[in-house]
């Protein structure tokens, strides 16, 4: 599939957006003395690595960081597909706090951010390849850290890969943890559309209703452009963050974070600006056909679903359906976050961290970890 910027977000949006992005890029390029990337070193880290590793035939970016080398390893599978990781997650409170308890592995997936390359074969942008990439990442991490097994945490799109991987390779995992557990991406889209339509009708939001009326919800006709429209309104109505927001789904401050991330060279930033939907476009047909109820009906390691009650962009309702039918002989556990939507690790950070420390860790290892303050 060829990239088509007109089909991604619409000509009118892109004409102004690219000009603004390029202006910001120009400013940052003047402030940057070289085109290579830099790594921000944090104090008091016993392990701190950032490498471009050949995974699945292409170089992909992996960061490994933690306070204590003897801590167990937690591999994080980010969402998207294609939403950049390094400008956001490793710098935020939950992730930094987890580095006291785990050796954290941050991997920017194939086609995303620093792992984007023009050499990526289009046919390799498939769910099957992402599962294989995950296996190779975990094998690399095991070699680097000496770990026998790891914890796997899948968020949103990453939870599709995570659950499928856990079903196929239980011998490599202590447990599978998910937030924003995706089950059937197209069914998520249908439920999200119904949610925003109801909210818009209740509010008599004519702008939203006009945009929604243009969306063809038949699977064969439902496009990425349709999904992006729905996503913006889900965000507005509190289905991504519980409180919702009137600000743009992606605003100028987030663009600034992306363009100033030290891990990115100038060429990385240009690629992020010009091809923000590369992964989503290439995976779109795969995503519409995917369903974990068929692909991963059973997982043989302990499973923990951390579900935001108000999650609408990746349906909490559908996650519960999958949880109830999932065969999990080592145990399955549902923890509901009553004040969260799609990101419980941000919206209820203290509860999230407490669950990992005082429930998941002890159930796997038989003791509560000692974490220096």
LODOBA-412038 format. One line per field, with one value per residue (C-alpha): residue number from 1; x, y, z. Coordinates in pm, 1 decimal, decimal comma, always signed. Each point is the difference from the previous one (the first is absolute). Layout:
REM LODOBA-412038
nr	c(NUM;...)
east	c(X;...)
north	c(Y;...)
up	c(Z;...)
***
This chain:
REM LODOBA-412038
nr	c(1;2;3;4;5;6;7;8;9;10;11;12;13;14;15;16;17;18;19;20;21;22;23;24;25;26;27;28;29;30;31;32;33;34;35;36;37;38;39;40;41;42;43;44;45;46;47;48;49;50;51;52;53;54;55;56;57;58;59;60;61;62;63;64;65;66;67;68;69;70;71;72;73;74;75;76;77;78;79;80;81;82;83;84;85;86;87;88;89;90;91;92;93;94;95;96;97;98;99;100;101;102;103;104;105;106;107;108;109;110;111;112;113;114;115;116;117;118;119;120;121;122;123;124;125;126;127;128;129;130;131;132;133;134;135;136;137;138;139;140;141;142;143;144;145;146;147;148;149;150;151;152;153;154;155;156;157;158;159;160;161;162;163;164;165;166;167;168;169;170;171;172;173;174;175;176;177;178;179;180;181;182;183;184;185;186;187;188;189;190;191;192;193;194;195;196;197;198;199;200;201;202;203;204;205;206;207;208;209;210;211;212;213;214;215;216;217;218;219;220;221;222;223;224;225;226;227;228;229;230;231;232;233;234;235;236;237;238;239;240;241;242;243;244;245;246;247;248;249;250;251;252;253;254;255;256;257;258;259;260;261;262;263;264;265;266;267;268;269;270;271;272;273;274;275;276;277;278;279;280;281;282;283;284;285;286;287;288;289;290;291;292;293;294;295;296;297;298;299;300;301;302;303;304;305;306;307;308;309;310;311;312;313;314;315;316;317;318;319;320;321;322;323;324;325;326;327;328;329;330;331;332;333;334;335;336;337;338;339;340;341;342;343;344;345;346;347;348;349;350;351;352;353;354;355;356;357;358;359;360;361;362;363;364;365;366;367;368;369;370;371;372;373)
east	c(+0,0;+140,2;-4,7;-271,2;+11,1;-336,0;-169,0;+165,4;-152,3;-132,4;+155,1;-133,1;+151,0;+331,1;+51,8;+10,7;+140,5;+308,0;+86,5;-21,0;+198,8;+270,6;+27,6;+51,0;+248,5;+196,4;+17,5;+122,1;+246,7;+161,5;+34,8;+150,4;+370,8;+3,1;-228,4;+72,6;-205,0;+92,2;-91,2;-105,0;+188,3;-177,4;+180,4;-19,4;-69,7;+191,0;-105,5;-49,3;+32,0;-130,1;+78,5;-111,0;-37,9;-62,9;-344,4;-189,7;+249,1;-4,1;+160,8;-241,7;+41,4;+7,6;+59,4;+65,2;+4,8;-25,2;+128,4;+108,6;+132,4;-140,8;-359,9;-225,7;-45,1;-319,2;-36,0;-244,0;-190,8;-119,8;-322,4;-78,7;+87,0;+267,7;-40,2;+351,4;+113,3;+319,7;-127,7;-261,3;-6,6;+355,1;-4,8;-335,7;-58,2;-132,2;+283,4;+270,1;-151,4;-14,6;+373,8;+50,6;-179,8;+78,8;+260,1;-219,3;+27,2;-131,8;-13,3;-110,0;-165,7;+63,0;-108,2;-23,0;+220,9;+363,3;-91,6;-135,7;+202,1;-56,8;+148,5;-294,0;-170,3;-368,6;-92,5;+178,8;-250,8;-224,9;-119,5;+191,2;+325,0;-60,3;-41,2;+325,9;+168,6;-119,3;+157,7;+331,2;-9,6;-56,9;+282,2;+230,5;-106,1;+59,2;+354,5;+73,2;-149,3;+47,8;-371,8;-158,8;-353,5;-160,7;-327,3;-181,5;-221,1;-210,9;-184,7;-275,4;+126,0;+292,5;-244,2;-102,3;+361,1;+48,6;-289,9;+85,7;+364,2;-94,2;-220,3;+283,9;+308,9;-99,9;+341,5;+156,6;-235,6;-69,0;-335,4;-192,3;-129,6;-227,2;-144,3;-251,2;-31,1;-98,5;-190,0;-145,0;+121,0;-287,4;-258,9;+170,1;-57,0;-367,3;-56,4;+195,8;-213,1;-320,9;+133,2;+87,0;-322,4;-205,7;+201,2;-26,3;-375,1;-47,1;+202,2;-146,5;+355,1;-60,9;+367,1;+49,0;-323,9;+97,6;+336,4;-146,4;-265,7;+277,4;+141,8;-82,6;+4,5;-1,3;+325,0;+96,7;-42,6;+118,4;+326,6;+283,1;-127,2;-334,8;+177,7;+196,8;-321,2;-163,3;+310,2;-2,6;-360,5;+61,8;+274,3;-234,1;-265,8;+224,5;+57,1;+378,8;+49,5;-297,7;-37,5;+15,8;+139,8;-83,6;+361,7;+113,3;+67,0;+360,2;+98,6;+300,6;+164,4;+1,0;+142,4;+270,4;+78,0;+34,3;+224,3;+222,9;+45,9;+377,7;-29,5;-103,0;+231,4;-119,7;-82,0;-206,6;-198,9;-60,1;-129,4;-233,5;-138,7;-47,2;-117,1;-181,9;-242,8;+242,2;-54,6;-375,5;-41,9;+211,2;-170,7;-353,0;-141,8;+172,3;-153,1;-352,9;+17,1;+164,3;-182,6;+171,6;-300,7;+105,2;+374,6;+72,4;-284,4;+239,2;+312,5;+200,5;+172,7;-167,4;-205,7;-79,6;-247,9;+20,5;-314,0;-107,1;-375,3;-59,8;+223,5;-186,6;+278,9;+94,4;-324,2;+9,1;-323,0;+165,3;+305,8;-230,7;-159,9;+343,4;+111,1;-303,5;+51,6;+381,1;+140,9;+275,5;+100,8;+268,5;-260,5;-162,3;-60,7;-213,1;+77,3;-250,0;+113,1;-313,1;+136,9;+179,8;-66,5;+277,0;+309,1;-39,7;+376,6;-32,3;-352,2;+32,0;+376,9;+28,2;-253,4;+171,6;+341,6;-146,5;-159,0;+334,3;+188,2;-245,3;-196,7;+164,8;+358,4;-87,9;-227,9;+285,4;+295,0;-166,0;+114,5;-48,8;+303,7;+219,2;+11,1;+226,1;-175,2)
north	c(+0,0;+338,8;+286,7;+250,4;+310,8;+116,2;-310,7;+28,8;+313,7;+204,2;+266,0;+293,6;-125,4;-92,7;+324,2;+206,7;-270,1;-76,5;+368,8;+39,3;-319,0;+103,1;+338,9;-166,3;-240,3;+291,1;+163,1;-318,3;-72,9;+338,1;-89,3;-339,9;-7,5;-339,4;-242,2;-292,6;-93,6;+50,4;-209,3;+157,4;-175,7;-12,6;-31,1;-306,5;-248,9;-329,1;-82,5;+260,9;-104,7;+141,5;-192,7;-50,9;-377,8;-210,1;-146,9;-179,4;+113,8;+372,7;+223,7;+81,7;+222,3;-158,4;+174,2;-199,2;+181,6;-84,6;+80,7;-354,5;-261,4;-279,7;+117,8;-199,5;+124,7;+163,8;+42,8;+272,6;-25,5;+347,8;+99,0;+147,6;-166,3;+249,7;+252,9;+100,3;-128,0;+174,3;+359,6;-103,2;-323,0;-47,0;+353,0;-22,9;-72,4;-356,1;-126,6;+166,9;-136,9;-349,0;+16,3;-37,5;-335,5;-133,1;+22,1;+176,7;-69,5;+267,5;-110,6;+227,7;-243,9;-60,0;+302,9;+227,6;+296,9;-102,5;-348,3;+144,0;-67,6;+22,9;-349,4;-155,4;-240,8;+88,8;-368,8;-17,9;+242,7;-275,7;-113,7;-324,9;+189,4;+214,0;-315,5;-134,2;+335,2;-24,1;-344,0;+129,0;+303,8;-222,5;-232,9;+301,2;+127,6;-340,4;-2,6;+353,7;-33,1;-370,5;-35,1;-339,4;+139,6;+343,6;+170,7;+119,7;+309,9;+79,0;+330,3;+69,5;-112,8;-160,3;-219,8;-170,6;-104,7;-68,5;-240,6;-183,2;-28,7;-121,1;-268,2;-124,7;+39,5;-51,9;-149,8;+346,0;+181,6;+32,6;+161,6;+202,7;+343,3;+218,9;+350,1;+104,4;-364,1;-9,1;-303,3;+79,9;+335,5;+38,2;-85,4;+260,2;+250,0;-89,8;+38,4;+326,3;+138,1;-91,1;+168,5;+330,7;+0,3;-34,5;+270,3;+236,6;-55,2;+63,0;+320,1;+94,6;+51,8;+87,9;-0,4;-351,1;-124,4;+138,3;-172,9;-328,2;+2,2;-18,7;-322,1;-330,1;-255,9;-306,6;-189,7;+4,0;+378,5;+106,3;+189,7;+123,8;+352,0;-104,6;-145,9;+320,8;+202,4;-230,5;+3,5;+378,6;-5,9;-292,8;+213,1;+298,6;-208,9;-167,3;-340,1;+35,2;+210,2;-17,4;+375,7;+60,2;+320,3;+279,7;+33,0;-171,8;-372,5;+70,3;+354,8;+222,4;-97,7;-369,3;+86,5;+193,3;-301,8;-219,2;+242,8;+67,6;-361,0;-52,5;-358,0;+131,4;+131,0;+266,6;-267,8;-188,3;+317,1;+62,3;-355,6;+46,3;+317,6;-128,5;-354,9;-2,0;-273,5;-233,8;-293,0;+46,5;+18,6;-306,6;-203,5;+125,3;-305,7;-237,0;+189,4;-8,8;-379,8;-74,3;-147,3;-137,4;-215,3;-213,9;+67,0;-45,2;-177,7;-120,2;+124,6;-229,2;+260,7;+217,6;+272,7;+343,8;+230,4;+354,1;+152,6;+363,6;+5,5;+286,4;-122,8;+47,3;+27,3;-361,2;-134,7;-97,6;-188,2;-212,9;-58,1;-144,2;-232,1;-130,3;-28,4;-212,2;-243,9;-18,0;-337,0;+76,1;-303,8;+197,8;+254,3;+312,0;+317,4;+304,3;+328,0;+275,1;+363,4;+193,5;+346,9;-79,6;-36,8;-118,1;+80,1;-121,0;+19,6;+378,6;+68,1;-214,4;-18,4;-87,9;-281,7;-132,3;-5,0;-158,1;-279,7;-86,3;+19,4;-151,9;-240,8;-110,8;-19,4;-195,0;-239,6;-85,6;+2,0;-54,6;+326,0;+374,7;+164,7;+234,6;+325,3;+279,5;+335,5)
up	c(+0,0;-95,7;+243,7;-82,8;+212,2;-137,5;+137,2;+340,3;+140,5;-287,5;-219,9;+198,5;+325,5;-153,7;-192,7;+318,6;+226,9;-208,4;-29,0;+377,0;+59,5;-244,4;+165,2;+337,4;-155,6;-142,0;+342,5;+167,1;-279,0;+61,6;+367,8;-74,9;-71,4;-170,8;-176,6;+230,2;+302,5;+363,9;+301,7;+326,2;+279,4;+333,7;+335,0;+226,2;-278,4;+16,9;-353,0;-269,7;-363,8;-326,2;-314,7;-355,6;-17,4;-309,9;+61,4;-274,5;-261,3;+78,7;+263,6;+283,2;+304,2;+346,5;+330,8;+318,2;+331,2;+368,2;+346,8;+92,1;-242,8;+216,3;-46,2;-232,4;-356,2;-127,4;-377,2;-106,0;-329,4;-91,9;-169,9;-337,7;-224,1;-89,6;+281,8;+111,6;+338,6;+103,3;+21,0;+257,4;+198,3;+133,8;+142,4;+176,4;+365,3;-17,6;-215,0;+204,9;+320,3;-149,1;-68,1;+375,7;-2,1;-348,4;-268,0;-254,1;-372,0;-236,4;-362,9;-281,3;-235,7;-369,1;-203,0;+303,8;+82,8;+4,4;-127,1;-325,0;-312,2;-371,8;-15,7;+184,4;-241,9;-19,0;+25,7;+336,8;+152,8;+131,3;+341,3;-46,1;-53,5;+309,3;+207,8;-140,9;+68,2;+359,8;+32,5;-132,9;+228,8;+302,0;-107,6;-31,4;+343,3;+155,9;-139,6;+121,0;+349,0;+68,0;+76,0;-50,9;-35,4;-22,3;+78,8;-311,3;+11,9;-305,0;-29,2;-255,6;-344,1;+185,7;+191,0;-325,9;-50,0;+370,5;+45,3;-320,2;+104,6;+348,9;-153,9;-222,0;+221,7;+363,9;+79,1;-35,2;+237,0;+370,9;-73,5;-255,1;+106,6;-210,4;+6,3;-262,9;-106,6;-365,5;-124,6;-341,7;-137,1;-244,6;+263,7;+221,7;-280,1;-28,0;+373,7;+7,7;-284,5;+183,6;+315,2;-166,1;-202,5;+317,5;+176,5;-295,3;-26,0;+371,7;-26,6;-339,0;-120,7;-362,9;-96,2;+135,1;-156,7;-341,6;+15,5;+123,6;-273,0;-261,4;+145,4;-166,2;+281,3;-225,7;+52,8;-367,3;-21,6;+344,7;-49,6;+215,3;-61,2;+150,5;+302,7;+55,6;-3,3;+253,3;+218,1;+30,2;+123,8;+235,2;+154,7;+23,8;+178,4;+258,2;-155,6;-3,0;+311,9;+233,3;+35,6;-374,2;-145,7;-240,4;-107,1;-323,7;+22,6;-104,3;+94,0;-54,3;+329,2;-97,3;-340,4;+180,5;+218,8;-306,4;-184,9;+300,9;+116,2;+25,2;-127,4;-342,2;-268,1;-242,1;-257,3;+260,9;+66,4;-368,6;-40,2;+297,6;-154,5;-352,3;+76,3;+335,8;-108,1;-175,6;+237,9;+28,6;-377,0;-65,2;+274,7;-64,6;-180,1;+244,8;+290,9;-138,8;-33,8;+335,9;+300,5;+311,7;+81,8;-295,2;-5,9;+373,8;+182,8;+271,9;+181,1;+226,7;+218,2;+263,6;-167,8;+144,3;-171,8;+142,8;-146,8;+1,9;+62,4;-246,0;-282,8;-328,5;-253,8;+80,5;+139,3;+367,6;-67,8;-267,8;+219,8;+267,1;-255,4;-98,5;+362,7;+88,7;-287,9;+28,5;+106,1;+251,5;+206,8;+189,3;+106,0;-142,9;+196,0;-80,2;+176,5;-78,2;+15,3;+92,1;-82,7;-324,7;-368,0;-234,7;+209,1;+360,4;+51,2;-39,7;+127,2;+314,9;+24,9;+368,5;-25,0;-312,0;+167,2;+313,7;-206,1;-157,2;+330,0;+246,4;-212,4;-324,1;+129,3;+317,7;-188,6;-237,2;+243,3;+338,3;+159,5;-20,3;-158,4;+202,6;-194,1;+129,9;+10,2)
***
